[in-house]
Each structure stands twice: as structure tokens, then as C-alpha cells.
Amino acid sequence: MLYLIGLGLNVDGISKFGLAAAKRCKRVYLETYTVDFPYTKHQLEEVIGKKIIDADRNFVESLEIIDEAAKSDVALLIYGSPLTATTHITLLQEARKSGIRTKIIYNASVFDAVAETGLQLYKFGKIASMPAWDPAESYEPDSFMKIIQENQSSKAHSLILVDIGLEFPDALKQLEKAAKEYNVKLDRLVLCQVLGTQNRKISYKTIEEFREFSGVRKPYCIIIPSKLHFMEKEVLDEF
């Protein structure tokens, strides 16, 4: 059987159900390529009580884990909730085509945790993913700003998931440059750091104030609010 187990947002976030499943598995993999973890693999191994094997993008997309699951119980641990990445959907499809049983164990994700900002979840639009640019290679994809533009046209908030390894000052520069290209006005932003952990921090500032911001912890995400309900503004102003 192949288990896709959500870890939640902190090192102790794995559910009792997920923990029991991981302990039963012959091999336990950790998906490492979609997020900057707020804790170490060693800390997670102490919680689970088993050795954990790193699974990078090449390994997961090779579907080698499907072959292993045909012979024994195998778990893939995923930060947050298991089905937020399309690669994980593909794993399920391939396993089912091969007649391999699967089990999904859900958990909390950033999509739940952003509600702590006070912004109403049903007012969020499409999610945008910001890749890390490489100016040296003239690689500056800015299509994520098109999504933000569409969200703003419908007065929807925009959640931006930031690429692994991308530092906040660089992300802010990319955001400003892309916004200028698409004629999107940036005023006040919401910055969410390590949501769901004891070190979580939410900041609501102007883009000028964020230029002087430092020490941002990963993982973090950025929200561009649209028109605010008075209750949303009341909560945001506390940050």
C-alpha cells in the first residue's frame, strides 16, 4: 500500500492516524522539494521513531515509489496536506492504474492557516506561485502576476506561494517588478511566516515598510488583500 501522509505545519503536527500508519510502513519518505521546512528531518525522525529517506522531485516523479508500494507498505510524508501538489495526484493515479491500494491521510495546510490573518477564506481567488528568478539566465517568469490581476478584477484576495529557497528581499523585488509590468498597484501586503508553529508571525505593512524588513523565517507566503470587509480590516490592523 502507498500512504500519502500530511504532516501539518509543525513538527508535532502529524495526526495519530498518520503516525500509526508511518510506523507500520517498511519505508518512509519525506517529500523535500516543495517547501522550506521550519524544522529538521532529525526532529521529525524523533517524533515518528523511524528513519526517514529524502525524496526529491526526480525520485517522486520517477514513480519508483509505486514499484516499492507494490511489494510493501510505503509512506510519503508531505508538509501540510497531501494533495496540494499535482505530482501527488499523479502518484495516486499511477498507483490505482497498477492495482496498488492507496490511503490519503489529510492534515492542516497553509490554506487553512491564512485565515488567522482575519481575511475571509471564501474571498480568496486563484492561488499564485512565485518562482525564483535567474536574471543571469534571463529567466524572469511573471505570469503569476496575471493571476493576481484577475483576482483583483473580481475583488478577491491573492495568496502567493513563494518558491523554495527564495529569500524575502528577492521575492519582494520580483513582486514589485512584475506588478509594474502588469500595471498592478501594490499598497499594503500581508506577510505570513511559519504559520501553524509557535514562532508564527503575521505582518501587515506597506510595501515601502517591507523593503526594510529583515529576518523573515521560512516557509513564508505573501497575501495581496483586495477590498476589505470592516471585520477583516479590524483584525489586520492588529498586525
C-alpha positions in Angstrom: 0.0 0.0 0.0 1.1 3.6 -0.6 0.3 6.1 2.1 0.3 9.8 1.4 0.5 11.4 4.9 0.1 15.0 5.7 2.4 16.4 8.3 0.5 19.6 9.1 2.5 22.7 9.8 4.7 22.0 12.7 7.0 19.1 13.8 4.3 17.7 16.1 1.5 18.2 13.6 1.2 14.6 12.3 -2.1 13.0 13.3 -2.4 10.0 15.5 -3.7 8.1 12.4 -0.8 9.3 10.3 1.8 8.4 12.9 0.4 4.9 13.3 0.5 4.4 9.5 4.1 5.6 9.2 5.2 3.3 11.9 3.7 0.3 10.0 5.5 1.1 6.8 8.7 -0.6 5.7 10.0 2.6 4.2 9.1 6.2 5.0 10.0 9.0 2.5 9.9 12.8 3.1 8.9 14.9 0.1 11.6 17.7 0.2 11.1 19.8 -2.9 8.0 21.9 -2.4 8.7 23.7 0.9 11.4 25.1 3.2 10.7 23.1 6.3 10.5 25.0 9.7 12.2 22.0 11.4 14.8 19.4 10.6 14.4 15.9 9.3 16.1 14.7 12.5 13.4 16.3 14.6 10.8 14.7 12.6 12.5 11.3 12.9 12.4 11.7 16.7 8.6 12.2 16.5 8.0 9.3 14.2 10.6 7.0 15.7 11.8 5.8 12.3 14.5 6.6 9.8 13.2 8.9 7.0 14.5 9.0 3.5 14.6 12.2 1.5 12.5 12.2 -1.7 13.4 14.9 -4.2 11.4 15.8 -7.3 13.3 13.4 -9.6 12.5 10.4 -7.2 8.8 11.3 -6.8 8.3 11.9 -10.5 10.1 8.7 -11.5 7.3 6.8 -9.8 9.8 4.5 -8.3 7.9 4.7 -5.0 4.9 3.0 -6.9 7.1 -0.1 -7.6 8.1 -0.2 -3.9 4.5 0.1 -2.8 3.6 -3.0 -4.9 5.8 -5.1 -2.6 5.3 -3.5 0.8 3.7 -0.6 2.7 5.4 2.7 1.9 4.7 6.2 3.1 5.4 9.6 1.6 5.3 12.3 4.2 4.2 15.7 2.8 4.3 19.0 4.6 0.8 20.4 5.1 -1.8 18.4 3.4 -1.0 15.6 0.9 -2.9 16.7 -2.3 -1.8 20.4 -2.7 0.7 19.5 -5.4 -0.3 17.9 -8.8 2.6 15.4 -8.5 0.9 13.8 -5.6 -2.3 13.4 -7.6 -0.3 11.7 -10.3 1.1 9.3 -7.8 -2.4 8.3 -6.8 -3.5 7.8 -10.4 -0.5 5.7 -11.3 -0.9 3.5 -8.1 -4.5 2.9 -8.9 -3.7 2.0 -12.5 -1.2 -0.5 -11.2 -3.8 -2.0 -8.8 -1.9 -0.7 -5.7 -4.0 0.3 -2.8 -3.6 3.9 -1.5 -4.5 5.8 1.6 -4.6 9.6 2.0 -4.2 11.0 5.5 -5.1 14.7 5.5 -3.8 17.4 7.7 -3.8 21.2 8.1 -2.2 23.3 5.4 -1.3 26.9 4.7 -4.7 27.2 3.0 -6.3 26.8 6.4 -3.8 28.8 8.4 -4.0 32.0 6.4 -7.5 32.5 8.0 -5.6 33.7 11.1 -4.9 36.9 9.2 -8.6 37.7 9.6 -9.1 37.6 5.8 -12.2 35.5 4.9 -11.2 32.3 3.1 -14.2 32.5 0.7 -12.9 35.8 -0.6 -9.6 34.4 -1.9 -9.2 34.0 -5.6 -6.8 31.7 -7.5 -3.6 30.8 -5.8 -0.4 32.2 -7.4 3.0 30.6 -7.2 6.1 32.8 -7.5 9.1 31.0 -8.9 12.7 32.1 -8.2 14.1 34.3 -11.0 17.5 33.9 -12.5 18.4 37.3 -14.1 21.8 35.9 -15.3 19.9 33.4 -17.5 17.2 36.0 -18.4 14.7 33.8 -16.6 12.1 36.1 -15.1 8.7 34.4 -15.4 6.0 36.8 -14.2 2.8 35.0 -15.2 1.8 34.7 -11.5 1.0 38.4 -11.6 -1.6 37.7 -14.3 -3.5 35.6 -11.7 -3.2 38.5 -9.2 -4.6 40.9 -11.8 -7.5 38.6 -12.4 -8.2 38.2 -8.7 -8.2 42.0 -8.2 -10.6 42.5 -11.0 -13.1 40.3 -9.0 -12.1 41.9 -5.7 -10.6 38.7 -4.4 -7.6 38.4 -2.1 -4.4 36.8 -3.7 -2.3 34.2 -1.9 1.2 33.9 -3.3 3.2 30.8 -2.5 6.9 31.5 -2.7 9.3 29.1 -4.4 11.6 27.1 -2.1 14.9 28.8 -1.4 13.6 32.3 -2.4 14.6 34.9 0.2 12.1 37.6 1.1 14.0 40.6 -0.2 14.3 38.9 -3.6 10.7 37.9 -3.6 9.7 41.5 -2.8 11.8 42.8 -5.7 10.2 40.2 -8.1 6.8 41.1 -6.9 7.3 44.9 -7.5 8.9 44.3 -10.9 6.1 42.0 -12.1 3.4 44.3 -10.7 4.9 47.2 -12.7 4.9 45.1 -15.8 1.2 44.3 -15.3 0.1 47.7 -14.0 -1.0 46.2 -10.7 -0.9 48.7 -7.8 0.7 47.4 -4.6 -0.2 49.1 -1.4 -0.3 47.1 1.8 0.7 43.4 1.9 0.3 40.6 4.4 3.4 38.6 5.2 2.9 35.2 6.9 5.8 33.4 8.4 6.0 29.8 9.7 2.2 29.6 10.1 1.0 26.9 12.5 4.1 26.9 14.6 4.9 28.6 17.9 7.1 31.1 16.0 4.3 32.1 13.6 4.3 35.8 12.7 1.8 37.8 10.6 2.7 41.3 9.4 0.6 43.9 7.7 2.6 46.7 6.2 3.1 48.9 3.2 5.5 47.7 0.5 7.8 50.6 1.5 7.9 49.3 5.1 8.6 45.8 3.9 11.7 46.9 2.0 13.3 47.5 5.3 12.1 44.2 6.7 14.6 41.5 7.7 14.9 38.1 9.4 11.9 36.6 7.6 11.6 32.9 8.5 10.7 30.2 6.1 8.3 29.0 5.0 6.5 32.2 4.3 3.8 33.4 2.0 2.6 36.8 0.8 -1.0 37.9 0.5 -2.2 40.9 -1.5 -5.5 41.9 0.0 -8.3 43.2 -2.1 -11.3 45.2 -0.9 -11.6 44.6 2.9 -14.7 44.0 4.9 -14.6 46.1 8.1 -14.1 43.0 10.2 -11.1 41.9 8.1 -9.5 45.3 8.4 -10.1 45.3 12.1 -8.1 42.0 12.5 -5.4 43.0 10.0 -4.8 46.3 11.8 -3.8 44.4 14.9 -0.8 43.0 13.0 
